[in-house]
Amino acid sequence: MIKRVGFYVLLILVVIYCSGPLLWQFITSLKPDSELTRIPPVFPESLTIRHYISIFEGHPFLRIILNSAIVASFTTISSLIIGSLCAFGLAKLKVRYKALILGFVLSVSMFPPIATVSPLYIIIRALGLRDTWWSLIITYTTFSLPLSIWILTNFFREIPDEIYLAARVDGCSPFQVFYRIMFPLSAPGIFTTAILVFIFSWNEFLFALTFTSTPASRTIPVGIALFPGLHEIPWGDIAAASVVVTIPLIILVFAFQRRIIEGLTAGAVKG
């Protein structure tokens, strides 16, 4: 009994610790301006939705949400298509130096973004893609592919080779085996990879700040970072914007939580 009570107390503390910043942002978004800078911070004496109205009236907020949604969606789709094909080849086809290739793929993900942003900016500008969605989609796809390939390779490996060989005996080409059998069977891994890539693309800041310059292609992190004016920082608007852009991610994770858990735990207890 004591262990169970202790477990739930510890669980509640962990939940409060993890969700505390978001809850405080939500509380801040409902405070009137006169209470935002009060020291020490207190709970609001009166609530207002003025900040939620302000972010849509005073900023091109719908436009940057649309930009982020398009960039994240296209990045997720392209990463899944390219990553799943690469992972299938590495997991099921006869490819030499598989371990070396996977090691190289992993090493790409270890490059710090700040070390690559300058050469990438020169390439993007030379291609005439600066301040476009494609500059971000191509860059994000490049950096999310190692994660996609690693996760999906493990999923394709979990599928018995006998299924692949039986399909080949029945006359399927390797590509037909991929899209008719292997891709549907690896659905948990596909969902997990899609969610992780989408969240990465939704939250990325450095490349979006460097490659975009106008609201036509600016994404959410950069848009919120540019809220502060010359003489004031609109904490209430920033908090309201943070809450609004977090809601889609929360809905996405809760909607697919079962698939995500299946994907993250697949093969974890295989002996």
BELDA-V50202 format. One record per residue. N is the residue number from 1. SS is DSSP state (~ for helix, > for strand, _ for the rest). PHI is phi as a letter, one per 20 degrees, with the letter a starting at -180 (* if undefined). PSI is psi as a letter, one per 30 degrees, with the letter a starting at -180 (999 if undefined). Layout:
N/SS/PHI/PSI  N/SS/PHI/PSI
This chain:
1/_/*/e  2/~/f/e  3/~/f/e  4/~/f/e  5/~/f/e  6/~/f/e  7/~/f/e  8/~/f/e  9/~/f/e  10/~/f/e  11/~/f/e  12/~/f/e  13/~/f/e  14/~/f/e  15/~/f/e  16/~/f/e  17/~/f/e  18/~/f/e  19/~/e/f  20/~/g/e  21/~/g/e  22/~/f/e  23/~/f/e  24/~/f/e  25/~/f/e  26/~/f/e  27/~/f/e  28/~/f/e  29/~/f/f  30/_/d/g  31/>/e/k  32/_/f/l  33/~/g/e  34/~/f/f  35/~/d/f  36/~/f/e  37/_/d/g  38/_/f/k  39/_/d/k  40/_/f/l  41/_/f/k  42/_/c/l  43/_/f/k  44/_/f/k  45/_/f/f  46/_/c/l  47/>/d/k  48/_/b/k  49/_/d/g  50/~/g/e  51/~/f/e  52/~/f/e  53/~/f/e  54/~/f/e  55/~/f/f  56/~/e/f  57/~/e/e  58/_/e/f  59/_/b/l  60/_/f/h  61/~/f/e  62/~/f/e  63/~/f/e  64/~/f/f  65/~/f/e  66/~/f/e  67/~/g/e  68/~/f/e  69/~/f/e  70/~/f/e  71/~/f/e  72/~/f/e  73/~/f/e  74/~/f/e  75/~/f/e  76/~/f/e  77/~/f/e  78/~/f/e  79/~/f/e  80/~/f/e  81/~/f/e  82/~/f/e  83/~/f/e  84/~/f/e  85/~/f/e  86/~/f/e  87/~/f/e  88/~/f/e  89/~/f/e  90/~/f/f  91/~/e/e  92/~/d/f  93/_/e/l  94/_/e/j  95/_/c/k  96/_/f/k  97/_/l/h  98/~/g/e  99/~/f/e  100/~/f/e  101/~/f/e  102/~/f/e  103/~/f/e  104/~/f/e  105/~/g/e  106/~/f/e  107/~/f/e  108/~/f/e  109/~/f/f  110/_/e/f  111/_/f/k  112/_/f/k  113/~/g/e  114/~/f/f  115/~/e/f  116/~/d/f  117/~/f/e  118/~/f/e  119/~/f/e  120/~/f/e  121/~/f/e  122/~/f/e  123/~/f/e  124/~/f/e  125/~/f/e  126/~/f/e  127/_/e/f  128/_/m/g  129/_/d/g  130/_/f/k  131/_/m/h  132/_/c/l  133/~/f/e  134/~/f/e  135/~/f/e  136/~/f/e  137/~/f/e  138/~/f/e  139/~/f/e  140/~/f/e  141/~/f/e  142/~/f/e  143/~/e/f  144/~/e/f  145/~/f/e  146/~/g/e  147/~/f/e  148/~/f/e  149/~/f/e  150/~/f/e  151/~/f/e  152/~/f/e  153/~/f/e  154/~/f/e  155/~/f/e  156/~/f/e  157/~/f/e  158/~/f/f  159/_/f/k  160/_/g/k  161/~/f/f  162/~/f/e  163/~/f/e  164/~/f/e  165/~/f/e  166/~/f/e  167/~/f/e  168/~/f/e  169/~/f/e  170/_/f/f  171/_/o/g  172/_/f/k  173/_/f/l  174/~/g/e  175/~/f/e  176/~/f/e  177/~/f/e  178/~/f/e  179/~/e/f  180/~/e/e  181/~/c/e  182/~/f/e  183/~/f/e  184/~/f/e  185/~/f/f  186/_/e/g  187/~/g/e  188/~/g/e  189/~/f/e  190/~/f/e  191/~/f/e  192/~/f/e  193/~/f/e  194/~/f/e  195/~/f/e  196/~/f/e  197/~/f/e  198/~/f/e  199/~/f/e  200/~/g/e  201/~/f/e  202/~/f/e  203/~/e/f  204/_/f/k  205/_/c/e  206/~/f/e  207/~/f/e  208/~/f/e  209/~/f/e  210/~/f/e  211/~/e/f  212/_/d/l  213/_/b/f  214/_/c/l  215/_/f/f  216/_/f/f  217/_/c/f  218/_/f/k  219/_/d/l  220/~/g/e  221/~/g/e  222/~/f/e  223/~/g/e  224/~/f/e  225/~/f/f  226/_/e/g  227/_/f/e  228/_/g/k  229/_/e/a  230/_/f/e  231/_/c/g  232/_/b/l  233/_/d/j  234/_/f/i  235/~/g/e  236/~/f/e  237/~/f/e  238/~/f/e  239/~/f/e  240/~/f/e  241/~/f/e  242/~/f/e  243/~/f/e  244/~/f/e  245/~/f/f  246/~/e/f  247/~/g/e  248/~/g/e  249/~/f/e  250/~/f/e  251/~/f/e  252/~/f/e  253/~/f/e  254/~/f/e  255/~/f/e  256/_/d/g  257/~/f/e  258/~/f/e  259/~/f/e  260/~/f/e  261/~/f/e  262/~/g/e  263/~/f/e  264/~/f/f  265/~/d/f  266/_/f/k  267/_/n/f  268/_/f/f  269/_/d/g  270/_/f/k  271/_/f/999
